[in-house]
Amino acid sequence: EVQLVESGGGLVQPGGSLRLSCAASGFTFGHYDMNWVRQAPGKELEWVSTITSDGISTYYANSVKGRFAISRDNAKNTLYLQLNSLKTEDTARYYCKQGGSNRRGQGTQVTVSS
């Protein structure tokens, strides 16, 4: 059974940083591209970032480019998202999503507020 468990969210002031993690199990993690997506209250699910299965290539939404960094450790079956220079509009529930499927975890809440 595919399991994706996100952690690392919290309350942070504008300009602050957080590091999200996603522990994956139930599939061969290193064979899949992985994604981070987010959903703000009252808004649709938004793609944030993608990393290829080998970790070599990364892609970002324009809204987070230059501030967020996606990475992975295939030996640990873990996906990461470093969030820097956070803005109030980054407030959302963040999910990791298996590439090529709609499978995602329960998410972790990020709230950016002064």
C-alpha positions as a Python dict, from the first residue, in 0.01 Angstrom:
ca = {
    (1, 'E'): (0, 0, 0),
    (2, 'V'): (135, 340, -100),
    (3, 'Q'): (185, 569, 198),
    (4, 'L'): (299, 931, 192),
    (5, 'V'): (340, 1107, 524),
    (6, 'E'): (417, 1478, 527),
    (7, 'S'): (564, 1668, 821),
    (8, 'G'): (741, 1991, 907),
    (9, 'G'): (466, 2245, 870),
    (10, 'G'): (386, 2513, 1123),
    (11, 'L'): (327, 2879, 1194),
    (12, 'V'): (598, 3113, 1070),
    (13, 'Q'): (634, 3488, 1026),
    (14, 'P'): (666, 3644, 680),
    (15, 'G'): (1021, 3609, 560),
    (16, 'G'): (1074, 3295, 761),
    (17, 'S'): (1167, 2944, 656),
    (18, 'L'): (1042, 2589, 696),
    (19, 'R'): (1153, 2249, 572),
    (20, 'L'): (886, 2000, 481),
    (21, 'S'): (947, 1626, 459),
    (22, 'C'): (752, 1344, 301),
    (23, 'A'): (824, 987, 405),
    (24, 'A'): (725, 742, 132),
    (25, 'S'): (660, 369, 155),
    (26, 'G'): (480, 94, -32),
    (27, 'F'): (641, 160, -369),
    (28, 'T'): (986, 189, -525),
    (29, 'F'): (1042, 555, -441),
    (30, 'G'): (1349, 598, -660),
    (31, 'H'): (1155, 499, -971),
    (32, 'Y'): (907, 787, -953),
    (33, 'D'): (913, 1158, -1015),
    (34, 'M'): (766, 1330, -711),
    (35, 'N'): (571, 1649, -663),
    (36, 'W'): (467, 1899, -402),
    (37, 'V'): (123, 2053, -436),
    (38, 'R'): (-68, 2283, -204),
    (39, 'Q'): (-421, 2395, -136),
    (40, 'A'): (-516, 2720, 29),
    (41, 'P'): (-857, 2763, 195),
    (42, 'G'): (-1125, 2811, -66),
    (43, 'K'): (-884, 2760, -355),
    (44, 'E'): (-804, 2479, -595),
    (45, 'L'): (-511, 2245, -562),
    (46, 'E'): (-197, 2416, -695),
    (47, 'W'): (116, 2249, -828),
    (48, 'V'): (428, 2377, -654),
    (49, 'S'): (728, 2173, -763),
    (50, 'T'): (848, 1851, -928),
    (51, 'I'): (1169, 1654, -901),
    (52, 'T'): (1267, 1376, -1136),
    (53, 'S'): (1322, 1023, -1008),
    (54, 'D'): (1700, 1062, -1015),
    (55, 'G'): (1690, 1400, -845),
    (56, 'I'): (1872, 1570, -1128),
    (57, 'S'): (1599, 1794, -1265),
    (58, 'T'): (1365, 2019, -1071),
    (59, 'Y'): (1075, 2240, -1173),
    (60, 'Y'): (889, 2516, -991),
    (61, 'A'): (575, 2721, -1019),
    (62, 'N'): (652, 3083, -1094),
    (63, 'S'): (500, 3183, -761),
    (64, 'V'): (770, 2996, -565),
    (65, 'K'): (1068, 3000, -801),
    (66, 'G'): (1380, 3129, -628),
    (67, 'R'): (1229, 3082, -280),
    (68, 'F'): (1152, 2711, -255),
    (69, 'A'): (1383, 2416, -318),
    (70, 'I'): (1276, 2056, -376),
    (71, 'S'): (1510, 1766, -306),
    (72, 'R'): (1501, 1396, -233),
    (73, 'D'): (1699, 1121, -67),
    (74, 'N'): (1623, 796, -247),
    (75, 'A'): (1818, 595, 11),
    (76, 'K'): (1582, 723, 279),
    (77, 'N'): (1265, 721, 62),
    (78, 'T'): (1212, 1083, 158),
    (79, 'L'): (1112, 1395, -33),
    (80, 'Y'): (1184, 1746, 94),
    (81, 'L'): (1072, 2100, 27),
    (82, 'Q'): (1272, 2390, 167),
    (83, 'L'): (1055, 2700, 195),
    (84, 'N'): (1240, 3031, 227),
    (85, 'S'): (1129, 3396, 221),
    (86, 'L'): (777, 3286, 304),
    (87, 'K'): (486, 3514, 220),
    (88, 'T'): (133, 3522, 360),
    (89, 'E'): (8, 3392, 26),
    (90, 'D'): (210, 3072, 81),
    (91, 'T'): (-35, 2976, 356),
    (92, 'A'): (-181, 2640, 253),
    (93, 'R'): (-186, 2271, 323),
    (94, 'Y'): (111, 2113, 147),
    (95, 'Y'): (99, 1760, 5),
    (96, 'C'): (354, 1536, -158),
    (97, 'K'): (220, 1354, -460),
    (98, 'Q'): (350, 1049, -638),
    (99, 'G'): (430, 1122, -1002),
    (100, 'G'): (192, 977, -1257),
    (101, 'S'): (-85, 924, -1004),
    (102, 'N'): (-322, 1116, -781),
    (103, 'R'): (-183, 956, -467),
    (104, 'R'): (-91, 1207, -199),
    (105, 'G'): (-60, 1214, 176),
    (106, 'Q'): (-269, 1386, 442),
    (107, 'G'): (-63, 1700, 408),
    (108, 'T'): (104, 1939, 649),
    (109, 'Q'): (-26, 2288, 725),
    (110, 'V'): (191, 2591, 661),
    (111, 'T'): (64, 2919, 800),
    (112, 'V'): (252, 3241, 732),
    (113, 'S'): (135, 3522, 955),
    (114, 'S'): (270, 3801, 1169),
}
